Amino acid sequence: MKKAFWIFSLSAIFLISACSPEITCPNQTIRYYSSLVTDVNNDYIKLKLGPTLRLDKRIIALNLTKLFLVLDEDKPTGFAYIKDQKVGATLVSNPKSIVLADNKDLMIYDTGRLAFIKNFSKVNRMLELSNGSSYLVLFDDAVEALNDWASKPDIIVPTNLEETLILPFSGIAIKVKPANRISFL
């Protein structure tokens, strides 16, 4: 009974800390965007097409460092994935410049759902996510990209890209086939 209480308590603490109101919660609709850093000033980072982010902690980044931004669907808050770090981020300038459009002068984003890798088997290439979905990873390079999934479990399930998942720490898109659509002849 004591063991069950401690497991429940630790799980509750983890869930509460993982879903702070300022940061995206798992399986929530999100906006995501990949860009390059053009300027770093203390806790602020300016991105290539103009928007500026305020980060929850200072990071060391050079100009033209790749940054992957994940924002809540309707709020200017979320995460910046930069140089193997996941940092809370708030969009502080030009928040309306992030649009879902074909205008090359604006910061274009895509939509999807944030999930976490629950399990990955290199042997049979099966990837299981926190939202209950399972996928067969199709290519060897994607299997290699998933090597450190335990320390970097974040994954994006895009709304408009079928059979593709995105690893925000690296920005790598991996080709998959949903487990429920695998047929064996």
Backbone hydrogen bonds in HBPLUS format (Angstrom, degrees):
<---DONOR---> <-ACCEPTOR-->    atom                        ^
c    i                          cat <-CA-CA->   ^        H-A-AA   ^      H-
h    n   atom  resd res      DA  || num        DHA   H-A  angle D-A-AA Bond
n    s   type  num  typ     dist DA aas  dist angle  dist       angle   num
A0005-PHE N   A0001-MET O   3.03 MM   4  6.29 154.5  2.10 146.7 153.6     1
A0006-TRP N   A0002-LYS O   2.99 MM   4  6.30 159.1  2.04 153.1 157.8     2
A0007-ILE N   A0003-LYS O   2.96 MM   4  6.20 159.9  2.00 151.9 157.7     3
A0008-PHE N   A0004-ALA O   2.92 MM   4  6.06 162.1  1.95 148.3 153.3     4
A0009-SER N   A0005-PHE O   2.84 MM   4  6.04 159.3  1.89 148.3 154.6     5
A0010-LEU N   A0006-TRP O   2.90 MM   4  6.04 167.6  1.91 151.2 154.2     6
A0011-SER N   A0007-ILE O   2.96 MM   4  6.07 156.5  2.02 145.6 152.6     7
A0012-ALA N   A0008-PHE O   2.94 MM   4  6.12 158.3  1.98 149.7 155.4     8
A0013-ILE N   A0009-SER O   3.00 MM   4  6.24 160.5  2.03 150.5 155.6     9
A0014-PHE N   A0010-LEU O   2.98 MM   4  6.15 160.8  2.02 147.3 152.5    10
A0015-LEU N   A0011-SER O   2.96 MM   4  6.19 165.4  1.98 152.7 156.2    11
A0016-ILE N   A0012-ALA O   2.95 MM   4  6.10 161.9  1.98 151.0 156.0    12
A0017-SER N   A0013-ILE O   2.95 MM   4  6.10 164.2  1.97 150.9 155.4    13
A0018-ALA N   A0014-PHE O   2.84 MM   4  5.93 150.3  1.92 148.4 157.5    14
A0019-CYS N   A0015-LEU O   3.13 MM   4  6.13 130.6  2.39 139.2 149.2    15
A0023-ILE N   A0020-SER O   3.02 MM   3  5.47 158.6  2.06 117.4 124.2    16
A0028-GLN N   A0025-CYS O   3.35 MM   3  5.81 145.8  2.47 137.4 134.7    17
A0027-ASN N   A0114-LEU O   2.38 MM  87  4.98 162.8  1.40 163.7 167.3    18
A0114-LEU N   A0028-GLN O   3.43 MM  86  6.08 155.4  2.50 152.0 153.6    19
A0030-ILE N   A0112-GLY O   2.82 MM  82  5.48 162.5  1.85 145.8 149.8    20
A0112-GLY N   A0030-ILE O   3.09 MM  82  5.48 147.3  2.20 145.0 147.8    21
A0031-ARG N   A0071-LEU O   2.86 MM  40  5.14 163.3  1.89 148.0 153.3    22
A0071-LEU N   A0031-ARG O   2.77 MM  40  5.14 164.3  1.79 155.5 160.8    23
A0032-TYR N   A0110-ASP O   2.86 MM  78  5.48 157.8  1.91 151.7 157.3    24
A0110-ASP N   A0032-TYR O   3.02 MM  78  5.48 161.8  2.05 154.5 159.3    25
A0033-TYR N   A0069-LEU O   2.84 MM  36  5.10 148.0  1.95 148.2 155.6    26
A0069-LEU N   A0033-TYR O   2.70 MM  36  5.10 167.8  1.71 168.2 168.8    27
A0035-SER N   A0067-LEU O   2.88 MM  32  5.37 167.1  1.90 161.3 165.2    28
A0067-LEU N   A0035-SER O   2.85 MM  32  5.37 165.6  1.87 155.1 153.3    29
A0048-LYS N   A0036-LEU O   2.95 MM  12  5.44 131.8  2.19 158.8 168.8    30
A0037-VAL N   A0065-THR O   2.93 MM  28  5.34 155.0  1.99 145.8 153.8    31
A0064-LEU N   A0037-VAL O   2.60 MM  27  4.98 169.1  1.61 159.7 155.7    32
A0038-THR N   A0046-LYS O   2.83 MM   8  5.63 178.1  1.83 156.9 156.7    33
A0046-LYS N   A0039-ASP O   2.86 MM   7  5.06 166.1  1.88 147.8 152.5    34
A0041-ASN N   A0044-TYR O   2.87 MM   3  5.16 171.4  1.88 154.0 156.1    35
A0044-TYR N   A0041-ASN O   2.96 MM   3  5.16 165.7  1.98 127.3 129.3    36
A0055-LEU N   A0043-ASP O   2.72 MM  12  5.23 171.7  1.73 161.5 164.2    37
A0045-ILE N   A0053-LEU O   2.89 MM   8  5.18 155.3  1.95 144.5 152.1    38
A0053-LEU N   A0045-ILE O   2.76 MM   8  5.18 164.4  1.78 152.9 157.4    39
A0047-LEU N   A0051-PRO O   2.87 MM   4  5.60 174.2  1.87 177.1 179.1    40
A0050-GLY N   A0047-LEU O   3.05 MM   3  5.54 162.2  2.08 124.7 125.0    41
A0092-VAL N   A0052-THR O   2.90 MM  40  5.75 160.4  1.94 151.7 157.9    42
A0054-ARG N   A0090-THR O   2.79 MM  36  5.20 160.5  1.83 151.8 158.4    43
A0090-THR N   A0054-ARG O   2.90 MM  36  5.20 147.3  2.01 143.1 153.7    44
A0056-ASP N   A0088-GLY O   2.84 MM  32  5.13 149.2  1.93 149.7 149.3    45
A0065-THR N   A0062-LEU O   3.15 MM   3  5.63 137.4  2.34 139.0 135.6    46
A0068-PHE N   A0081-TYR O   2.98 MM  13  5.03 165.5  2.00 145.4 150.1    47
A0081-TYR N   A0068-PHE O   2.77 MM  13  5.03 170.7  1.78 155.4 158.7    48
A0070-VAL N   A0079-PHE O   2.88 MM   9  5.18 172.2  1.89 157.3 159.1    49
A0079-PHE N   A0070-VAL O   2.74 MM   9  5.18 154.7  1.80 153.5 161.8    50
A0072-ASP N   A0077-THR O   2.78 MM   5  5.91 161.2  1.81 172.5 168.7    51
A0091-LEU N   A0076-PRO O   2.75 MM  15  5.08 164.4  1.78 154.1 159.6    52
A0078-GLY N   A0089-ALA O   2.92 MM  11  5.34 144.0  2.05 158.4 159.6    53
A0089-ALA N   A0078-GLY O   2.92 MM  11  5.34 163.8  1.95 126.2 127.6    54
A0080-ALA N   A0087-VAL O   2.76 MM   7  5.28 156.4  1.81 154.8 163.1    55
A0087-VAL N   A0080-ALA O   2.94 MM   7  5.28 170.8  1.95 151.8 154.7    56
A0082-ILE N   A0085-GLN O   2.94 MM   3  5.28 150.0  2.03 144.0 152.6    57
A0085-GLN N   A0082-ILE O   2.96 MM   3  5.28 140.4  2.12 109.8 121.9    58
A0097-SER N   A0094-ASN O   2.95 MM   3  5.28 157.9  2.00 112.0 119.4    59
A0107-MET N   A0097-SER O   3.13 MM  10  5.86 136.2  2.33 141.8 151.6    60
A0099-VAL N   A0107-MET O   3.11 MM   8  6.39 146.0  2.23 153.2 163.6    61
A0109-TYR N   A0099-VAL O   3.32 MM  10  6.25 149.8  2.42 135.5 141.1    62
A0106-LEU N   A0103-ASN O   3.23 MM   3  5.74 165.9  2.25 115.5 119.8    63
A0159-THR N   A0111-THR O   2.87 MM  48  5.64 172.6  1.88 136.1 133.7    64
A0113-ARG N   A0157-VAL O   2.92 MM  44  5.15 148.1  2.02 128.2 137.9    65
A0157-VAL N   A0113-ARG O   2.85 MM  44  5.15 169.3  1.86 155.3 158.7    66
A0115-ALA N   A0155-ILE O   2.84 MM  40  5.34 167.7  1.85 171.0 170.7    67
A0155-ILE N   A0115-ALA O   2.95 MM  40  5.34 148.2  2.06 149.7 144.3    68
A0130-SER N   A0116-PHE O   2.72 MM  14  5.21 142.6  1.85 153.9 165.2    69
A0117-ILE N   A0153-PRO O   2.73 MM  36  4.84 153.4  1.80 132.2 141.1    70
A0118-LYS N   A0128-GLU O   2.74 MM  10  5.46 154.8  1.81 145.3 152.3    71
A0119-ASN N   A0128-GLU O   3.17 MM   9  5.08 156.2  2.23 137.7 137.4    72
A0128-GLU N   A0119-ASN O   2.80 MM   9  5.08 176.4  1.80 158.4 158.7    73
A0121-SER N   A0126-MET O   2.98 MM   5  5.39 161.5  2.01 152.2 158.2    74
A0125-ARG N   A0121-SER O   2.76 MM   4  5.30 116.8  2.16 135.8 152.3    75
A0137-VAL N   A0125-ARG O   2.87 MM  12  5.32 169.7  1.88 158.3 161.5    76
A0127-LEU N   A0135-TYR O   2.77 MM   8  5.09 164.6  1.79 155.3 160.3    77
A0135-TYR N   A0127-LEU O   2.81 MM   8  5.09 152.3  1.88 145.3 154.7    78
A0129-LEU N   A0133-SER O   2.90 MM   4  5.51 172.8  1.90 171.9 173.0    79
A0132-GLY N   A0129-LEU O   3.07 MM   3  5.63 158.7  2.11 119.1 121.6    80
A0179-ALA N   A0134-SER O   2.84 MM  45  5.32 175.3  1.84 134.2 133.0    81
A0136-LEU N   A0177-LYS O   2.80 MM  41  5.14 166.4  1.81 148.7 152.3    82
A0177-LYS N   A0136-LEU O   2.91 MM  41  5.14 144.0  2.04 138.1 149.7    83
A0138-LEU N   A0175-LYS O   3.16 MM  37  5.86 173.8  2.16 145.8 147.3    84
A0142-ALA N   A0139-PHE O   3.15 MM   3  5.46 129.2  2.42 103.7 116.2    85
A0143-VAL N   A0139-PHE O   3.20 MM   4  6.61 147.9  2.31 144.6 154.0    86
A0143-VAL N   A0140-ASP O   3.08 MM   3  5.02 117.1  2.49  93.4 109.0    87
A0144-GLU N   A0140-ASP O   3.01 MM   4  6.38 155.3  2.08 151.4 157.6    88
A0145-ALA N   A0141-ASP O   2.98 MM   4  6.22 148.5  2.08 137.6 146.4    89
A0146-LEU N   A0142-ALA O   3.09 MM   4  6.31 131.5  2.33 139.3 150.8    90
A0146-LEU N   A0143-VAL O   3.20 MM   3  5.23 136.6  2.39  96.0 107.8    91
A0147-ASN N   A0144-GLU O   3.09 MM   3  5.29 164.4  2.11 113.2 115.3    92
A0149-TRP N   A0146-LEU O   3.17 MM   3  5.24 145.8  2.29 125.4 119.8    93
A0151-SER N   A0148-ASP O   3.20 MM   3  5.75 134.3  2.42 112.4 122.2    94
A0152-LYS N   A0148-ASP O   3.13 MM   4  6.28 137.8  2.31 146.0 158.2    95
A0156-ILE N   A0166-ILE O   2.81 MM  10  4.98 163.1  1.84 149.5 154.8    96
A0166-ILE N   A0156-ILE O   2.97 MM  10  4.98 163.1  2.00 142.9 148.0    97
A0176-VAL N   A0163-GLU O   3.00 MM  13  4.96 166.7  2.02 123.0 126.6    98
A0165-LEU N   A0174-ILE O   2.97 MM   9  5.34 156.2  2.03 149.0 156.8    99
A0174-ILE N   A0165-LEU O   2.74 MM   9  5.34 165.0  1.76 161.0 166.1   100
A0167-LEU N   A0172-ILE O   2.85 MM   5  5.35 167.3  1.87 158.5 161.5   101
A0170-SER N   A0167-LEU O   3.24 MM   3  5.84 134.7  2.45 114.3 123.8   102
A0171-GLY N   A0167-LEU O   2.62 MM   4  5.38 141.1  1.77 153.9 166.0   103
A0181-ARG N   A0178-PRO O   2.88 MM   3  5.47 161.8  1.92 119.5 125.5   104
A0182-ILE N   A0179-ALA O   3.36 MM   3  5.40 166.0  2.38 110.1 109.6   105
